[in-house]
Amino acid sequence: METLSDVACFGGRQLRLRHASEALSCAMTFSVYLPPQARAHAVPVVYWLSGLTCTDENFVTKAGAQRAAAALGLALVAPDTSPRGNGVPDDPEGAYDFGLGAGFYLNATEVAFATHYHMARYVEEELPAVLRAFPELDQSREAISGHSMGGHGALTIALRNPSRFRSVSAFAPICAPAQVPWGQKAFRGYLGEDRSTWARYDACALLTEAPSAPPLRVDQGAADGFLETQLQPELLVKAAAQGGHALDYHLHDGYDHSYFFIASFIDEHLAFHAEHLVHA
């Protein structure tokens, strides 16, 4: 594992690292924030999954999450959003919503993408194994969060692993990907036309059928330009009710899909996770 940067931040350390990924058959970069408490004892971990076109750096540099993480004693782990490098296939037309920067946190089965696009396996299995190199992280206390495509990833990964994650939250998630253009394009490209294979990566489908779910919070901006066409959070609210699961849902007037929205409420999300990771 190669350390690309290691800088002081709110009394802790902000690191950026690179390693060879077996799951993705390429080099992968990820970021880790270690709060000041990590010098004395192992601290809980909150994973952050970013959205379309992002890398690990968007959240680290734009969300302003380190201040609250330092106060709460939480480590933050932010992986990249897709495999990258020579030989990694991209969208044939160069579109932003498929291929590089758009891994959709699933395991591709279509031949053209099956070698590299295994982001679900990477987040669920390989990255936690890599993080064992950090004794500062208490991997028995984990939560997960994300934005847009990353909100989709956080929800689906948590719902498939309810005994691992103590809480899950999302900002403006693609919560019903099988029913909206972004998700349908990704699912067809990565998984093929058999819709029975899509449900594993659809938060609404999972939430309707899940026997249990971690504590769940979702925030959505009412001025989000993608609200009606790509996000449709009302479907997630309905699925939670059908599955008998509590959903702490917040709709905020005036907020859009940007990191201004995330930065405005990231402290509340981290406090939500701290209630289940630190104070539980």
C-alpha positions in Angstrom: 0.0 0.0 0.0 1.4 3.4 -1.0 0.7 6.6 0.9 0.0 9.4 -1.5 -0.5 12.1 1.2 -0.8 12.3 5.0 -1.7 15.8 6.4 -2.9 17.1 9.7 -6.6 18.0 9.9 -8.6 19.1 13.0 -6.1 17.4 15.3 -6.2 14.2 13.3 -4.8 12.9 10.0 -6.2 12.9 6.5 -4.6 10.2 4.4 -4.8 9.3 0.8 -3.6 5.8 -0.2 -3.3 3.5 -3.2 -3.1 -0.3 -3.5 -3.4 -3.0 -6.1 -7.0 -4.3 -6.1 -7.7 -7.9 -6.9 -11.5 -7.3 -7.0 -11.2 -4.6 -9.6 -8.0 -5.7 -11.4 -6.4 -2.3 -11.2 -4.8 0.2 -8.8 -7.4 1.8 -6.5 -7.1 5.0 -4.5 -9.0 5.7 -1.2 -9.0 8.2 1.6 -9.0 7.7 5.3 -9.5 10.4 8.0 -8.2 9.4 11.5 -9.6 11.6 14.2 -7.3 12.7 17.1 -8.9 10.0 19.4 -7.3 7.4 17.2 -3.9 8.1 18.8 -5.2 6.7 22.1 -7.6 3.9 21.0 -9.3 2.3 18.0 -12.3 4.4 16.7 -15.5 3.5 14.8 -15.6 3.8 11.0 -18.0 5.6 8.7 -17.7 4.6 5.0 -18.6 7.3 2.5 -19.6 6.4 -1.1 -19.6 9.2 -3.6 -21.7 9.8 -6.7 -21.4 10.0 -10.4 -18.2 11.6 -11.8 -16.6 11.7 -8.3 -13.5 10.3 -6.9 -12.5 9.8 -3.2 -11.4 13.4 -3.2 -14.8 15.2 -3.7 -16.1 14.3 -0.2 -12.8 14.8 1.5 -12.3 18.3 0.1 -15.9 19.6 -0.2 -18.1 18.1 2.6 -16.3 19.6 5.6 -16.9 16.4 7.4 -13.6 16.2 9.3 -14.5 18.8 11.9 -17.5 16.9 13.1 -15.7 13.5 12.8 -12.9 14.9 15.0 -15.3 16.1 17.6 -17.2 12.7 17.6 -14.2 10.4 17.4 -15.2 8.9 14.0 -12.9 7.7 11.2 -14.0 8.3 7.7 -13.2 6.0 4.8 -13.9 7.2 1.2 -13.1 4.9 -1.7 -13.1 5.8 -5.4 -16.4 5.4 -7.3 -15.1 2.9 -10.0 -12.0 1.1 -11.2 -9.6 3.2 -13.3 -6.5 2.9 -15.5 -5.3 1.5 -18.7 -7.6 -1.3 -20.0 -10.5 -0.4 -17.8 -13.5 0.0 -20.1 -15.6 3.2 -20.2 -18.9 4.2 -21.6 -18.7 3.6 -25.4 -20.0 7.1 -26.0 -18.0 8.8 -23.2 -21.1 9.6 -21.1 -20.7 10.5 -17.5 -23.3 8.1 -16.1 -21.7 4.8 -17.0 -18.2 3.4 -16.9 -15.4 5.4 -15.3 -16.6 7.3 -12.2 -19.9 5.4 -12.4 -19.3 1.9 -11.0 -22.8 1.9 -9.3 -21.5 -0.3 -6.4 -22.4 -3.6 -8.0 -20.7 -6.6 -9.4 -20.9 -6.6 -13.2 -21.7 -9.8 -15.0 -21.7 -8.6 -18.6 -18.5 -9.8 -20.4 -17.2 -6.3 -21.3 -17.2 -5.1 -17.7 -17.0 -8.3 -15.6 -13.2 -8.2 -15.2 -13.1 -4.8 -13.5 -16.5 -3.5 -12.3 -16.9 -5.3 -9.0 -17.4 -2.3 -6.7 -19.8 -4.2 -4.4 -17.2 -6.8 -3.7 -14.5 -4.1 -3.3 -16.5 -2.2 -0.6 -17.9 -5.3 1.1 -14.8 -7.5 1.1 -11.6 -6.2 -0.2 -11.4 -2.7 1.3 -12.2 -3.9 4.8 -9.4 -6.4 4.5 -7.0 -3.7 3.4 -8.0 -1.5 6.3 -6.9 -4.2 8.8 -3.5 -2.6 8.3 -4.8 0.3 10.4 -5.0 -0.7 14.1 -6.6 2.7 14.7 -9.9 1.5 13.1 -12.4 -0.5 15.2 -14.0 -2.6 12.4 -16.5 -4.1 14.8 -18.3 -0.7 14.8 -19.1 0.4 11.2 -21.7 2.6 9.5 -22.1 3.6 5.9 -23.3 6.8 4.1 -23.2 8.2 0.6 -24.6 10.6 -2.0 -26.7 10.0 -5.2 -25.1 6.9 -6.8 -23.2 6.5 -3.6 -26.4 6.8 -1.6 -27.7 3.9 -3.7 -24.5 2.0 -2.9 -24.7 2.8 0.9 -28.3 1.7 1.1 -27.9 -1.5 -0.9 -24.7 -2.6 0.8 -26.1 -2.0 4.2 -29.3 -3.8 3.5 -27.4 -6.8 2.2 -25.2 -6.7 5.3 -27.4 -5.7 8.2 -25.4 -7.4 10.8 -22.2 -5.5 9.8 -23.4 -1.9 9.6 -24.9 -0.4 12.7 -26.5 2.5 10.8 -26.9 3.8 7.2 -27.6 7.2 5.8 -27.8 8.8 2.4 -28.1 12.2 0.7 -30.3 12.3 -2.4 -29.9 8.6 -3.2 -30.8 6.8 -6.4 -33.1 4.7 -4.3 -35.1 2.9 -7.0 -32.5 2.4 -9.8 -34.6 -0.3 -11.6 -37.2 2.4 -12.2 -35.2 5.4 -13.3 -32.9 6.2 -16.3 -29.6 6.3 -14.5 -30.1 3.0 -12.9 -31.7 1.3 -15.9 -28.7 2.2 -18.1 -26.2 1.0 -15.5 -28.1 -2.2 -14.8 -28.4 -3.1 -18.5 -24.8 -2.3 -19.1 -23.3 -4.1 -16.1 -25.9 -6.8 -15.5 -27.8 -7.4 -18.7 -31.5 -7.5 -19.5 -32.5 -10.1 -16.9 -34.3 -7.9 -14.4 -34.3 -10.6 -11.8 -30.6 -9.9 -11.3 -31.3 -6.2 -10.7 -33.2 -6.5 -7.4 -30.0 -7.3 -5.4 -28.8 -3.7 -6.2 -32.2 -1.9 -5.8 -32.7 -0.3 -2.3 -36.5 -0.3 -2.7 -36.6 -3.9 -3.6 -34.3 -4.9 -0.8 -36.1 -2.8 1.8 -39.5 -4.2 0.9 -38.3 -7.8 1.5 -35.6 -7.3 4.2 -36.4 -9.1 7.5 -34.3 -6.5 9.3 -32.5 -3.2 8.5 -30.0 -0.9 10.2 -31.2 2.4 11.5 -31.8 4.5 8.4 -31.7 8.3 7.6 -32.2 9.9 4.2 -32.0 13.6 3.4 -33.2 15.1 0.1 -33.2 18.6 -1.3 -36.5 19.8 -2.6 -34.8 22.0 -5.3 -32.8 19.0 -6.6 -33.0 19.0 -10.4 -32.9 15.2 -10.4 -35.6 14.7 -7.9 -38.5 13.6 -10.1 -36.7 11.9 -12.9 -33.8 10.0 -11.2 -34.3 9.9 -7.4 -38.0 9.5 -6.5 -37.5 9.2 -2.7 -41.2 8.7 -2.2 -40.6 5.1 -3.5 -38.1 4.5 -0.7 -40.6 5.9 1.9 -43.2 3.5 0.5 -40.9 0.5 0.5 -39.8 1.2 4.1 -43.5 1.3 5.1 -44.2 -1.9 3.2 -41.2 -3.7 4.8 -42.1 -2.4 8.3 -38.8 -0.5 8.7 -38.3 2.9 10.3 -37.0 5.6 7.9 -35.9 9.0 9.2 -36.6 11.0 6.1 -36.0 14.8 5.7 -37.0 17.0 2.7 -35.2 20.4 2.7 -36.6 23.4 0.8 -34.2 25.2 -1.4 -31.4 22.6 -1.4 -30.1 21.1 -4.6 -28.0 18.0 -5.5 -24.6 19.6 -4.8 -22.0 19.5 -2.1 -23.5 22.7 -0.7 -26.4 20.4 0.4 -24.1 17.7 1.8 -22.0 20.2 3.7 -25.1 21.7 5.2 -26.2 18.5 6.9 -23.2 16.2 7.1 -22.7 17.1 10.8 -26.3 15.8 11.5 -25.5 12.6 9.6 -22.3 11.9 11.5 -24.1 12.6 14.8 -26.7 10.1 13.7 -24.0 7.5 13.1 -22.2 8.4 16.4 -25.4 7.6 18.3 -25.1 4.0 17.0 -21.3 3.6 16.9 -20.1 5.6 20.0 -22.9 6.0 22.4 -24.9 2.7 21.8 
